[in-house]
Amino acid sequence: MNSDPVTDTDANWLCGLLQAGDSFYPTGSYAHSFGLEGLVHEGVVRDRETLRQFVFLSVLPSLRQVELPLAIHAWKALGATDWPRLGEICRLSSALKTAREARLAAENIGRQRAELAAALRSDPLAQEYLARAAAGKWPFSPAISGAIEGRALGAPLAAVLSGLSYATLAGILSAAMKLLRLGQNASQSLLTEALREAPAIIVAAEGVAFDEIGWFNPWLDIAAARHENADARMFIS
């Protein structure tokens, strides 16, 4: 067995990123709609066109201004083994989720991803992160855990950000297929359209300073808060 460290020229990291972004990967993300179900119940999202508006006016901006910048700053902190900085990023990631359901969803998915990186990759960086997070009671985040996965795999940052973008969009649209009259072809065409924006969003996210990270959408937050007390629901969030 080749014990050489994985580099960004190896195909190994590509397989690992594909695995981490697959619905088969047990992060629990399939059980969440990330506020979409609340918007469907409110009648705001009701068909492909209104779903497209949600993706382009809420999901993509959130990736650009929050999730990808968090992953980028976490990636840099991990590279410098700057644990105090990483703890600060973890706390910020939770503070940016104003709805309780959104915070809990991010916490659960982020924890699962970090634990899988430590267990499946036997990665010492991921293991130390889990120990420090437990000691410092750091909140977990899918974006930060995605950065840890990338470091564990030896994947380049651009590939990690692309993987996070795909997983976020695919998760939303997978949930949409359960909530709306939306076929697979319509879902895939919308996913393709949204992914065309990913390269520009990644470039923009790389320019977001730490103190500029943030995105506020009261439309989504109110729907998510109401969803918590809904009489019936399909998804946890």
C-alpha positions, 0 to 999 in steps of 0.5 A: 500500500502506498503510504505517501501523503495525498496531494492535489495531483492525485485522484484519491481526493476526487473520489473522497469529495464525491463520496462526501457529497453523495446522498449515501454519505451518512451526514443526516442532511437528507432529513433536512430541507434547510427552511424550504419546507417552511417556505412551501407551507407559506406558499412562497415556494410553490413551483419551479419558478419560485423555487428558482427564485429561492435558489438564486436569491437566497441559497447562492448568496448564502453560499457566497457570503457565509458558507464558502467564506467560513470554509475558506477561513477554516481551511486557512486556520487549519493550515496554520494549526491556529486553533483559537482562530478555528474556535472563533470561526466555529462560534461565528458559524453558529451565531449567523444562524438566527433560527433555532432549527437552522442552528441545530441542523448545521450542528448535527450535520457538521458533527457527523461530517467531522466524525466521519472524517476522523473515523473513515480517514483516520485523520489526526487533524480531524481527531484533534479538532473533535477533541478541541471542539469538545473541550471548548464546546465549539459549535459544529458547521458543515462548512468547517467540517468540509474544510477538515475533510478537504485537508484530510483528503489533500484536496485543493481549496477550489475543489473543496469549495466546489464540493460544498457548493454542489452538496448544498444545492443538491440537498436543497433540490433533493428536498424540493422534489419531495415537497413540490411537483418537480420531476427529476429533469426539472430538478437537474436542469435547475441544478445545472443552471445554479452550478454555472454560477458556482465558479464566480461565487467561489471567486467572490467568496475568496474575497470576503473578509472575516468581519464581512461574513454574513447574510440575512434573509428574514423571509427564510428565517421566519419560515424556518421558525414557524416550521418548528411548530408546524402541525405536520412536517416531512423534514426536521428543518 
